[in-house]
Amino acid sequence: MVVKPKFGNWLSVETFNALDKYILITMEKPWKIIEPNVSNKPAIIKFNYNMDLNNLNQKFNGFEPFITENYAIVGIGGGTA
């Protein structure tokens, strides 16, 4: 289910803490900023710095077996998240 984006300070922390299970796509700096405030840690964290299609396919294939109806996939950070 696609949800309309929300904007504001620390909304990602509130969202992560409310999720059941999730996979996080991010970069190291944004994660280091919010990680101390996230009590519900992601099942998988993938750091992405490359938008090349082959790279994205490899990342997806790495966590595809974990994706079920109970998982959310979320991204935080700049353009590569």
PDB file of N, CA, C and O in Angstrom:
ATOM      1  N   MET A   1       0.844  -1.175   0.000  1.00  0.00           N
ATOM      2  CA  MET A   1       0.000   0.000   0.000  1.00  0.00           C
ATOM      3  C   MET A   1       0.889   1.238   0.000  1.00  0.00           C
ATOM      4  O   MET A   1       1.760   1.367   0.861  1.00  0.00           O
ATOM      5  N   VAL A   2       0.694   2.121  -0.919  1.00  0.00           N
ATOM      6  CA  VAL A   2       1.439   3.370  -0.986  1.00  0.00           C
ATOM      7  C   VAL A   2       0.710   4.403  -0.137  1.00  0.00           C
ATOM      8  O   VAL A   2      -0.511   4.538  -0.208  1.00  0.00           O
ATOM      9  N   VAL A   3       1.480   5.127   0.664  1.00  0.00           N
ATOM     10  CA  VAL A   3       0.902   6.118   1.570  1.00  0.00           C
ATOM     11  C   VAL A   3       1.398   7.497   1.162  1.00  0.00           C
ATOM     12  O   VAL A   3       2.559   7.653   0.785  1.00  0.00           O
ATOM     13  N   LYS A   4       0.532   8.491   1.233  1.00  0.00           N
ATOM     14  CA  LYS A   4       0.908   9.862   0.910  1.00  0.00           C
ATOM     15  C   LYS A   4       2.032  10.316   1.842  1.00  0.00           C
ATOM     16  O   LYS A   4       1.938  10.109   3.052  1.00  0.00           O
ATOM     17  N   PRO A   5       3.098  10.933   1.305  1.00  0.00           N
ATOM     18  CA  PRO A   5       4.217  11.379   2.145  1.00  0.00           C
ATOM     19  C   PRO A   5       3.780  12.426   3.176  1.00  0.00           C
ATOM     20  O   PRO A   5       2.885  13.235   2.932  1.00  0.00           O
ATOM     21  N   LYS A   6       4.443  12.379   4.331  1.00  0.00           N
ATOM     22  CA  LYS A   6       4.258  13.387   5.379  1.00  0.00           C
ATOM     23  C   LYS A   6       5.579  14.116   5.541  1.00  0.00           C
ATOM     24  O   LYS A   6       6.639  13.540   5.298  1.00  0.00           O
ATOM     25  N   PHE A   7       5.527  15.365   5.945  1.00  0.00           N
ATOM     26  CA  PHE A   7       6.727  16.158   6.114  1.00  0.00           C
ATOM     27  C   PHE A   7       6.751  16.754   7.511  1.00  0.00           C
ATOM     28  O   PHE A   7       5.706  17.108   8.056  1.00  0.00           O
ATOM     29  N   GLY A   8       7.946  16.868   8.096  1.00  0.00           N
ATOM     30  CA  GLY A   8       8.086  17.490   9.407  1.00  0.00           C
ATOM     31  C   GLY A   8       9.274  16.914  10.152  1.00  0.00           C
ATOM     32  O   GLY A   8       9.867  15.924   9.725  1.00  0.00           O
ATOM     33  N   ASN A   9       9.614  17.533  11.259  1.00  0.00           N
ATOM     34  CA  ASN A   9      10.754  17.111  12.062  1.00  0.00           C
ATOM     35  C   ASN A   9      10.463  15.816  12.809  1.00  0.00           C
ATOM     36  O   ASN A   9       9.426  15.689  13.459  1.00  0.00           O
ATOM     37  N   TRP A  10      11.368  14.868  12.717  1.00  0.00           N
ATOM     38  CA  TRP A  10      11.363  13.612  13.464  1.00  0.00           C
ATOM     39  C   TRP A  10      10.180  12.701  13.144  1.00  0.00           C
ATOM     40  O   TRP A  10       9.929  11.753  13.888  1.00  0.00           O
ATOM     41  N   LEU A  11       9.449  12.958  12.064  1.00  0.00           N
ATOM     42  CA  LEU A  11       8.344  12.077  11.698  1.00  0.00           C
ATOM     43  C   LEU A  11       8.831  10.667  11.371  1.00  0.00           C
ATOM     44  O   LEU A  11       8.116   9.691  11.600  1.00  0.00           O
ATOM     45  N   SER A  12      10.039  10.562  10.838  1.00  0.00           N
ATOM     46  CA  SER A  12      10.555   9.233  10.504  1.00  0.00           C
ATOM     47  C   SER A  12      10.716   8.389  11.757  1.00  0.00           C
ATOM     48  O   SER A  12      10.430   7.192  11.726  1.00  0.00           O
ATOM     49  N   VAL A  13      11.163   8.974  12.853  1.00  0.00           N
ATOM     50  CA  VAL A  13      11.333   8.229  14.103  1.00  0.00           C
ATOM     51  C   VAL A  13       9.977   7.718  14.580  1.00  0.00           C
ATOM     52  O   VAL A  13       9.849   6.549  14.945  1.00  0.00           O
ATOM     53  N   GLU A  14       8.976   8.575  14.579  1.00  0.00           N
ATOM     54  CA  GLU A  14       7.625   8.166  14.990  1.00  0.00           C
ATOM     55  C   GLU A  14       7.108   7.045  14.094  1.00  0.00           C
ATOM     56  O   GLU A  14       6.508   6.084  14.576  1.00  0.00           O
ATOM     57  N   THR A  15       7.340   7.168  12.807  1.00  0.00           N
ATOM     58  CA  THR A  15       6.870   6.164  11.852  1.00  0.00           C
ATOM     59  C   THR A  15       7.575   4.835  12.075  1.00  0.00           C
ATOM     60  O   THR A  15       6.918   3.796  12.139  1.00  0.00           O
ATOM     61  N   PHE A  16       8.903   4.846  12.196  1.00  0.00           N
ATOM     62  CA  PHE A  16       9.654   3.604  12.406  1.00  0.00           C
ATOM     63  C   PHE A  16       9.214   2.899  13.683  1.00  0.00           C
ATOM     64  O   PHE A  16       9.055   1.679  13.700  1.00  0.00           O
ATOM     65  N   ASN A  17       9.021   3.659  14.741  1.00  0.00           N
ATOM     66  CA  ASN A  17       8.633   3.059  16.016  1.00  0.00           C
ATOM     67  C   ASN A  17       7.220   2.480  15.969  1.00  0.00           C
ATOM     68  O   ASN A  17       6.876   1.628  16.789  1.00  0.00           O
ATOM     69  N   ALA A  18       6.406   2.928  15.027  1.00  0.00           N
ATOM     70  CA  ALA A  18       5.036   2.430  14.908  1.00  0.00           C
ATOM     71  C   ALA A  18       4.918   1.238  13.940  1.00  0.00           C
ATOM     72  O   ALA A  18       3.888   0.564  13.917  1.00  0.00           O
ATOM     73  N   LEU A  19       5.949   0.980  13.158  1.00  0.00           N
ATOM     74  CA  LEU A  19       5.892  -0.116  12.187  1.00  0.00           C
ATOM     75  C   LEU A  19       6.046  -1.473  12.867  1.00  0.00           C
ATOM     76  O   LEU A  19       6.642  -1.587  13.938  1.00  0.00           O
ATOM     77  N   ASP A  20       5.494  -2.495  12.218  1.00  0.00           N
ATOM     78  CA  ASP A  20       5.675  -3.857  12.707  1.00  0.00           C
ATOM     79  C   ASP A  20       7.089  -4.315  12.350  1.00  0.00           C
ATOM     80  O   ASP A  20       7.949  -4.423  13.224  1.00  0.00           O
ATOM     81  N   LYS A  21       7.327  -4.583  11.070  1.00  0.00           N
ATOM     82  CA  LYS A  21       8.647  -4.983  10.583  1.00  0.00           C
ATOM     83  C   LYS A  21       8.946  -4.155   9.338  1.00  0.00           C
ATOM     84  O   LYS A  21       8.058  -3.878   8.533  1.00  0.00           O
ATOM     85  N   TYR A  22      10.210  -3.767   9.195  1.00  0.00           N
ATOM     86  CA  TYR A  22      10.535  -2.969   8.018  1.00  0.00           C
ATOM     87  C   TYR A  22      11.985  -3.134   7.609  1.00  0.00           C
ATOM     88  O   TYR A  22      12.845  -3.525   8.398  1.00  0.00           O
ATOM     89  N   ILE A  23      12.221  -2.821   6.342  1.00  0.00           N
ATOM     90  CA  ILE A  23      13.546  -2.799   5.742  1.00  0.00           C
ATOM     91  C   ILE A  23      13.851  -1.335   5.461  1.00  0.00           C
ATOM     92  O   ILE A  23      13.016  -0.618   4.909  1.00  0.00           O
ATOM     93  N   LEU A  24      15.035  -0.895   5.837  1.00  0.00           N
ATOM     94  CA  LEU A  24      15.420   0.499   5.678  1.00  0.00           C
ATOM     95  C   LEU A  24      16.472   0.643   4.594  1.00  0.00           C
ATOM     96  O   LEU A  24      17.493  -0.045   4.614  1.00  0.00           O
ATOM     97  N   ILE A  25      16.221   1.544   3.642  1.00  0.00           N
ATOM     98  CA  ILE A  25      17.192   1.924   2.623  1.00  0.00           C
ATOM     99  C   ILE A  25      17.613   3.350   2.960  1.00  0.00           C
ATOM    100  O   ILE A  25      16.774   4.246   3.045  1.00  0.00           O
ATOM    101  N   THR A  26      18.905   3.556   3.151  1.00  0.00           N
ATOM    102  CA  THR A  26      19.370   4.865   3.598  1.00  0.00           C
ATOM    103  C   THR A  26      20.840   5.050   3.255  1.00  0.00           C
ATOM    104  O   THR A  26      21.416   4.299   2.467  1.00  0.00           O
ATOM    105  N   MET A  27      21.418   6.049   3.855  1.00  0.00           N
ATOM    106  CA  MET A  27      22.853   6.299   3.814  1.00  0.00           C
ATOM    107  C   MET A  27      23.312   6.417   5.268  1.00  0.00           C
ATOM    108  O   MET A  27      22.488   6.635   6.156  1.00  0.00           O
ATOM    109  N   GLU A  28      24.603   6.279   5.520  1.00  0.00           N
ATOM    110  CA  GLU A  28      25.102   6.222   6.893  1.00  0.00           C
ATOM    111  C   GLU A  28      24.802   7.486   7.701  1.00  0.00           C
ATOM    112  O   GLU A  28      24.394   7.381   8.857  1.00  0.00           O
ATOM    113  N   LYS A  29      24.990   8.662   7.135  1.00  0.00           N
ATOM    114  CA  LYS A  29      24.803   9.894   7.908  1.00  0.00           C
ATOM    115  C   LYS A  29      23.370  10.095   8.393  1.00  0.00           C
ATOM    116  O   LYS A  29      23.171  10.356   9.580  1.00  0.00           O
ATOM    117  N   PRO A  30      22.353   9.982   7.513  1.00  0.00           N
ATOM    118  CA  PRO A  30      20.990  10.154   8.032  1.00  0.00           C
ATOM    119  C   PRO A  30      20.633   9.119   9.105  1.00  0.00           C
ATOM    120  O   PRO A  30      19.956   9.445  10.080  1.00  0.00           O
ATOM    121  N   TRP A  31      21.088   7.870   8.926  1.00  0.00           N
ATOM    122  CA  TRP A  31      20.780   6.839   9.906  1.00  0.00           C
ATOM    123  C   TRP A  31      21.440   7.151  11.251  1.00  0.00           C
ATOM    124  O   TRP A  31      20.823   6.955  12.298  1.00  0.00           O
ATOM    125  N   LYS A  32      22.680   7.630  11.236  1.00  0.00           N
ATOM    126  CA  LYS A  32      23.365   7.974  12.493  1.00  0.00           C
ATOM    127  C   LYS A  32      22.649   9.087  13.244  1.00  0.00           C
ATOM    128  O   LYS A  32      22.691   9.130  14.474  1.00  0.00           O
ATOM    129  N   ILE A  33      21.995   9.984  12.520  1.00  0.00           N
ATOM    130  CA  ILE A  33      21.284  11.089  13.167  1.00  0.00           C
ATOM    131  C   ILE A  33      20.051  10.584  13.917  1.00  0.00           C
ATOM    132  O   ILE A  33      19.815  10.975  15.060  1.00  0.00           O
ATOM    133  N   ILE A  34      19.271   9.724  13.281  1.00  0.00           N
ATOM    134  CA  ILE A  34      18.011   9.331  13.918  1.00  0.00           C
ATOM    135  C   ILE A  34      18.098   8.023  14.702  1.00  0.00           C
ATOM    136  O   ILE A  34      17.249   7.769  15.557  1.00  0.00           O
ATOM    137  N   GLU A  35      19.086   7.201  14.437  1.00  0.00           N
ATOM    138  CA  GLU A  35      19.170   5.862  15.032  1.00  0.00           C
ATOM    139  C   GLU A  35      19.046   5.854  16.560  1.00  0.00           C
ATOM    140  O   GLU A  35      18.361   4.982  17.094  1.00  0.00           O
ATOM    141  N   PRO A  36      19.682   6.791  17.293  1.00  0.00           N
ATOM    142  CA  PRO A  36      19.546   6.748  18.759  1.00  0.00           C
ATOM    143  C   PRO A  36      18.102   6.919  19.256  1.00  0.00           C
ATOM    144  O   PRO A  36      17.778   6.512  20.372  1.00  0.00           O
ATOM    145  N   ASN A  37      17.250   7.514  18.436  1.00  0.00           N
ATOM    146  CA  ASN A  37      15.862   7.752  18.831  1.00  0.00           C
ATOM    147  C   ASN A  37      14.888   6.683  18.337  1.00  0.00           C
ATOM    148  O   ASN A  37      13.699   6.736  18.648  1.00  0.00           O
ATOM    149  N   VAL A  38      15.383   5.724  17.576  1.00  0.00           N
ATOM    150  CA  VAL A  38      14.519   4.673  17.027  1.00  0.00           C
ATOM    151  C   VAL A  38      14.570   3.465  17.956  1.00  0.00           C
ATOM    152  O   VAL A  38      15.612   2.825  18.094  1.00  0.00           O
ATOM    153  N   SER A  39      13.448   3.158  18.588  1.00  0.00           N
ATOM    154  CA  SER A  39      13.401   1.995  19.478  1.00  0.00           C
ATOM    155  C   SER A  39      13.086   0.710  18.715  1.00  0.00           C
ATOM    156  O   SER A  39      13.489  -0.375  19.134  1.00  0.00           O
ATOM    157  N   ASN A  40      12.377   0.825  17.608  1.00  0.00           N
ATOM    158  CA  ASN A  40      12.021  -0.316  16.770  1.00  0.00           C
ATOM    159  C   ASN A  40      12.992  -0.352  15.589  1.00  0.00           C
ATOM    160  O   ASN A  40      12.742   0.263  14.552  1.00  0.00           O
ATOM    161  N   LYS A  41      14.093  -1.071  15.754  1.00  0.00           N
ATOM    162  CA  LYS A  41      15.134  -1.106  14.726  1.00  0.00           C
ATOM    163  C   LYS A  41      14.671  -1.901  13.503  1.00  0.00           C
ATOM    164  O   LYS A  41      13.869  -2.826  13.633  1.00  0.00           O
ATOM    165  N   PRO A  42      15.172  -1.545  12.314  1.00  0.00           N
ATOM    166  CA  PRO A  42      14.801  -2.273  11.107  1.00  0.00           C
ATOM    167  C   PRO A  42      15.335  -3.705  11.111  1.00  0.00           C
ATOM    168  O   PRO A  42      16.364  -3.999  11.719  1.00  0.00           O
ATOM    169  N   ALA A  43      14.622  -4.577  10.428  1.00  0.00           N
ATOM    170  CA  ALA A  43      15.081  -5.961  10.284  1.00  0.00           C
ATOM    171  C   ALA A  43      16.331  -6.006   9.414  1.00  0.00           C
ATOM    172  O   ALA A  43      17.238  -6.803   9.655  1.00  0.00           O
ATOM    173  N   ILE A  44      16.369  -5.151   8.411  1.00  0.00           N
ATOM    174  CA  ILE A  44      17.502  -5.068   7.479  1.00  0.00           C
ATOM    175  C   ILE A  44      17.760  -3.602   7.182  1.00  0.00           C
ATOM    176  O   ILE A  44      16.829  -2.821   6.987  1.00  0.00           O
ATOM    177  N   ILE A  45      19.043  -3.238   7.149  1.00  0.00           N
ATOM    178  CA  ILE A  45      19.447  -1.899   6.724  1.00  0.00           C
ATOM    179  C   ILE A  45      20.350  -2.071   5.514  1.00  0.00           C
ATOM    180  O   ILE A  45      21.322  -2.825   5.555  1.00  0.00           O
ATOM    181  N   LYS A  46      20.027  -1.375   4.449  1.00  0.00           N
ATOM    182  CA  LYS A  46      20.874  -1.354   3.253  1.00  0.00           C
ATOM    183  C   LYS A  46      21.298   0.080   3.002  1.00  0.00           C
ATOM    184  O   LYS A  46      20.458   0.967   2.849  1.00  0.00           O
ATOM    185  N   PHE A  47      22.601   0.305   2.962  1.00  0.00           N
ATOM    186  CA  PHE A  47      23.130   1.623   2.627  1.00  0.00           C
ATOM    187  C   PHE A  47      23.315   1.668   1.111  1.00  0.00           C
ATOM    188  O   PHE A  47      23.937   0.780   0.529  1.00  0.00           O
ATOM    189  N   ASN A  48      22.785   2.684   0.493  1.00  0.00           N
ATOM    190  CA  ASN A  48      22.863   2.787  -0.958  1.00  0.00           C
ATOM    191  C   ASN A  48      23.497   4.111  -1.361  1.00  0.00           C
ATOM    192  O   ASN A  48      23.117   5.172  -0.866  1.00  0.00           O
ATOM    193  N   TYR A  49      24.465   4.034  -2.263  1.00  0.00           N
ATOM    194  CA  TYR A  49      25.142   5.230  -2.762  1.00  0.00           C
ATOM    195  C   TYR A  49      25.165   5.270  -4.282  1.00  0.00           C
ATOM    196  O   TYR A  49      25.750   6.177  -4.873  1.00  0.00           O
ATOM    197  N   ASN A  50      24.533   4.294  -4.915  1.00  0.00           N
ATOM    198  CA  ASN A  50      24.650   4.151  -6.351  1.00  0.00           C
ATOM    199  C   ASN A  50      23.270   3.844  -6.925  1.00  0.00           C
ATOM    200  O   ASN A  50      22.628   2.878  -6.513  1.00  0.00           O
ATOM    201  N   MET A  51      22.818   4.646  -7.855  1.00  0.00           N
ATOM    202  CA  MET A  51      21.500   4.465  -8.453  1.00  0.00           C
ATOM    203  C   MET A  51      21.536   3.656  -9.748  1.00  0.00           C
ATOM    204  O   MET A  51      20.530   3.580 -10.454  1.00  0.00           O
ATOM    205  N   ASP A  52      22.672   3.054 -10.066  1.00  0.00           N
ATOM    206  CA  ASP A  52      22.783   2.192 -11.228  1.00  0.00           C
ATOM    207  C   ASP A  52      21.789   1.038 -11.101  1.00  0.00           C
ATOM    208  O   ASP A  52      21.667   0.440 -10.031  1.00  0.00           O
ATOM    209  N   LEU A  53      21.085   0.725 -12.174  1.00  0.00           N
ATOM    210  CA  LEU A  53      20.044  -0.293 -12.136  1.00  0.00           C
ATOM    211  C   LEU A  53      20.575  -1.654 -11.672  1.00  0.00           C
ATOM    212  O   LEU A  53      19.898  -2.350 -10.915  1.00  0.00           O
ATOM    213  N   ASN A  54      21.761  -2.038 -12.111  1.00  0.00           N
ATOM    214  CA  ASN A  54      22.338  -3.315 -11.674  1.00  0.00           C
ATOM    215  C   ASN A  54      22.568  -3.323 -10.163  1.00  0.00           C
ATOM    216  O   ASN A  54      22.313  -4.331  -9.503  1.00  0.00           O
ATOM    217  N   ASN A  55      23.042  -2.216  -9.617  1.00  0.00           N
ATOM    218  CA  ASN A  55      23.252  -2.111  -8.175  1.00  0.00           C
ATOM    219  C   ASN A  55      21.920  -2.238  -7.420  1.00  0.00           C
ATOM    220  O   ASN A  55      21.832  -2.942  -6.414  1.00  0.00           O
ATOM    221  N   LEU A  56      20.903  -1.556  -7.913  1.00  0.00           N
ATOM    222  CA  LEU A  56      19.594  -1.609  -7.250  1.00  0.00           C
ATOM    223  C   LEU A  56      19.008  -3.015  -7.298  1.00  0.00           C
ATOM    224  O   LEU A  56      18.423  -3.476  -6.318  1.00  0.00           O
ATOM    225  N   ASN A  57      19.159  -3.695  -8.421  1.00  0.00           N
ATOM    226  CA  ASN A  57      18.681  -5.073  -8.530  1.00  0.00           C
ATOM    227  C   ASN A  57      19.403  -5.992  -7.552  1.00  0.00           C
ATOM    228  O   ASN A  57      18.773  -6.853  -6.938  1.00  0.00           O
ATOM    229  N   GLN A  58      20.717  -5.823  -7.397  1.00  0.00           N
ATOM    230  CA  GLN A  58      21.478  -6.634  -6.452  1.00  0.00           C
ATOM    231  C   GLN A  58      21.003  -6.392  -5.020  1.00  0.00           C
ATOM    232  O   GLN A  58      20.854  -7.338  -4.246  1.00  0.00           O
ATOM    233  N   LYS A  59      20.769  -5.142  -4.673  1.00  0.00           N
ATOM    234  CA  LYS A  59      20.282  -4.829  -3.324  1.00  0.00           C
ATOM    235  C   LYS A  59      18.924  -5.473  -3.088  1.00  0.00           C
ATOM    236  O   LYS A  59      18.692  -6.085  -2.045  1.00  0.00           O
ATOM    237  N   PHE A  60      18.018  -5.331  -4.067  1.00  0.00           N
ATOM    238  CA  PHE A  60      16.694  -5.908  -3.925  1.00  0.00           C
ATOM    239  C   PHE A  60      16.769  -7.426  -3.777  1.00  0.00           C
ATOM    240  O   PHE A  60      16.105  -8.001  -2.914  1.00  0.00           O
ATOM    241  N   ASN A  61      17.569  -8.067  -4.611  1.00  0.00           N
ATOM    242  CA  ASN A  61      17.682  -9.522  -4.547  1.00  0.00           C
ATOM    243  C   ASN A  61      18.212  -9.986  -3.191  1.00  0.00           C
ATOM    244  O   ASN A  61      17.917 -11.101  -2.761  1.00  0.00           O
ATOM    245  N   GLY A  62      18.985  -9.148  -2.522  1.00  0.00           N
ATOM    246  CA  GLY A  62      19.523  -9.507  -1.211  1.00  0.00           C
ATOM    247  C   GLY A  62      18.470  -9.568  -0.117  1.00  0.00           C
ATOM    248  O   GLY A  62      18.614 -10.346   0.826  1.00  0.00           O
ATOM    249  N   PHE A  63      17.424  -8.774  -0.216  1.00  0.00           N
ATOM    250  CA  PHE A  63      16.396  -8.827   0.828  1.00  0.00           C
ATOM    251  C   PHE A  63      15.037  -9.304   0.342  1.00  0.00           C
ATOM    252  O   PHE A  63      14.085  -9.345   1.122  1.00  0.00           O
ATOM    253  N   GLU A  64      14.929  -9.661  -0.920  1.00  0.00           N
ATOM    254  CA  GLU A  64      13.655 -10.151  -1.458  1.00  0.00           C
ATOM    255  C   GLU A  64      13.074 -11.315  -0.657  1.00  0.00           C
ATOM    256  O   GLU A  64      11.860 -11.343  -0.455  1.00  0.00           O
ATOM    257  N   PRO A  65      13.879 -12.282  -0.188  1.00  0.00           N
ATOM    258  CA  PRO A  65      13.292 -13.396   0.574  1.00  0.00           C
ATOM    259  C   PRO A  65      12.612 -12.959   1.882  1.00  0.00           C
ATOM    260  O   PRO A  65      11.774 -13.690   2.409  1.00  0.00           O
ATOM    261  N   PHE A  66      12.958 -11.796   2.402  1.00  0.00           N
ATOM    262  CA  PHE A  66      12.385 -11.325   3.658  1.00  0.00           C
ATOM    263  C   PHE A  66      11.065 -10.587   3.457  1.00  0.00           C
ATOM    264  O   PHE A  66      10.318 -10.381   4.414  1.00  0.00           O
ATOM    265  N   ILE A  67      10.776 -10.192   2.231  1.00  0.00           N
ATOM    266  CA  ILE A  67       9.606  -9.358   1.981  1.00  0.00           C
ATOM    267  C   ILE A  67       8.336 -10.204   2.027  1.00  0.00           C
ATOM    268  O   ILE A  67       8.162 -11.145   1.253  1.00  0.00           O
ATOM    269  N   THR A  68       7.470  -9.846   2.940  1.00  0.00           N
ATOM    270  CA  THR A  68       6.153 -10.467   3.050  1.00  0.00           C
ATOM    271  C   THR A  68       5.145  -9.337   3.216  1.00  0.00           C
ATOM    272  O   THR A  68       5.510  -8.162   3.184  1.00  0.00           O
ATOM    273  N   GLU A  69       3.905  -9.688   3.389  1.00  0.00           N
ATOM    274  CA  GLU A  69       2.884  -8.665   3.597  1.00  0.00           C
ATOM    275  C   GLU A  69       3.122  -7.879   4.879  1.00  0.00           C
ATOM    276  O   GLU A  69       2.621  -6.764   5.024  1.00  0.00           O
ATOM    277  N   ASN A  70       3.879  -8.445   5.806  1.00  0.00           N
ATOM    278  CA  ASN A  70       4.106  -7.794   7.093  1.00  0.00           C
ATOM    279  C   ASN A  70       5.259  -6.802   7.076  1.00  0.00           C
ATOM    280  O   ASN A  70       5.485  -6.112   8.069  1.00  0.00           O
ATOM    281  N   TYR A  71       5.991  -6.714   5.973  1.00  0.00           N
ATOM    282  CA  TYR A  71       7.153  -5.844   5.895  1.00  0.00           C
ATOM    283  C   TYR A  71       6.843  -4.566   5.144  1.00  0.00           C
ATOM    284  O   TYR A  71       6.131  -4.569   4.140  1.00  0.00           O
ATOM    285  N   ALA A  72       7.393  -3.473   5.650  1.00  0.00           N
ATOM    286  CA  ALA A  72       7.385  -2.199   4.935  1.00  0.00           C
ATOM    287  C   ALA A  72       8.804  -1.963   4.442  1.00  0.00           C
ATOM    288  O   ALA A  72       9.762  -2.421   5.066  1.00  0.00           O
ATOM    289  N   ILE A  73       8.947  -1.259   3.339  1.00  0.00           N
ATOM    290  CA  ILE A  73      10.253  -0.841   2.844  1.00  0.00           C
ATOM    291  C   ILE A  73      10.243   0.673   2.888  1.00  0.00           C
ATOM    292  O   ILE A  73       9.408   1.314   2.250  1.00  0.00           O
ATOM    293  N   VAL A  74      11.176   1.248   3.646  1.00  0.00           N
ATOM    294  CA  VAL A  74      11.218   2.700   3.816  1.00  0.00           C
ATOM    295  C   VAL A  74      12.604   3.219   3.473  1.00  0.00           C
ATOM    296  O   VAL A  74      13.595   2.494   3.568  1.00  0.00           O
ATOM    297  N   GLY A  75      12.660   4.487   3.073  1.00  0.00           N
ATOM    298  CA  GLY A  75      13.923   5.121   2.750  1.00  0.00           C
ATOM    299  C   GLY A  75      14.031   6.465   3.435  1.00  0.00           C
ATOM    300  O   GLY A  75      13.057   7.215   3.511  1.00  0.00           O
ATOM    301  N   ILE A  76      15.223   6.769   3.937  1.00  0.00           N
ATOM    302  CA  ILE A  76      15.498   8.091   4.491  1.00  0.00           C
ATOM    303  C   ILE A  76      16.818   8.592   3.930  1.00  0.00           C
ATOM    304  O   ILE A  76      17.730   7.810   3.662  1.00  0.00           O
ATOM    305  N   GLY A  77      16.909   9.896   3.758  1.00  0.00           N
ATOM    306  CA  GLY A  77      18.158  10.476   3.291  1.00  0.00           C
ATOM    307  C   GLY A  77      17.971  11.183   1.973  1.00  0.00           C
ATOM    308  O   GLY A  77      16.869  11.585   1.601  1.00  0.00           O
ATOM    309  N   GLY A  78      19.083  11.321   1.277  1.00  0.00           N
ATOM    310  CA  GLY A  78      19.088  12.039   0.013  1.00  0.00           C
ATOM    311  C   GLY A  78      18.555  11.226  -1.139  1.00  0.00           C
ATOM    312  O   GLY A  78      17.817  10.263  -0.929  1.00  0.00           O
ATOM    313  N   GLY A  79      18.912  11.591  -2.341  1.00  0.00           N
ATOM    314  CA  GLY A  79      18.353  11.012  -3.545  1.00  0.00           C
ATOM    315  C   GLY A  79      18.584   9.535  -3.742  1.00  0.00           C
ATOM    316  O   GLY A  79      17.824   8.903  -4.477  1.00  0.00           O
ATOM    317  N   THR A  80      19.597   8.948  -3.122  1.00  0.00           N
ATOM    318  CA  THR A  80      19.824   7.527  -3.340  1.00  0.00           C
ATOM    319  C   THR A  80      19.002   6.632  -2.427  1.00  0.00           C
ATOM    320  O   THR A  80      18.948   5.421  -2.642  1.00  0.00           O
ATOM    321  N   ALA A  81      18.365   7.198  -1.421  1.00  0.00           N
ATOM    322  CA  ALA A  81      17.506   6.375  -0.544  1.00  0.00           C
ATOM    323  C   ALA A  81      16.230   6.039  -1.277  1.00  0.00           C
ATOM    324  O   ALA A  81      15.365   5.355  -0.730  1.00  0.00           O
TER     325      ALA A  81
END
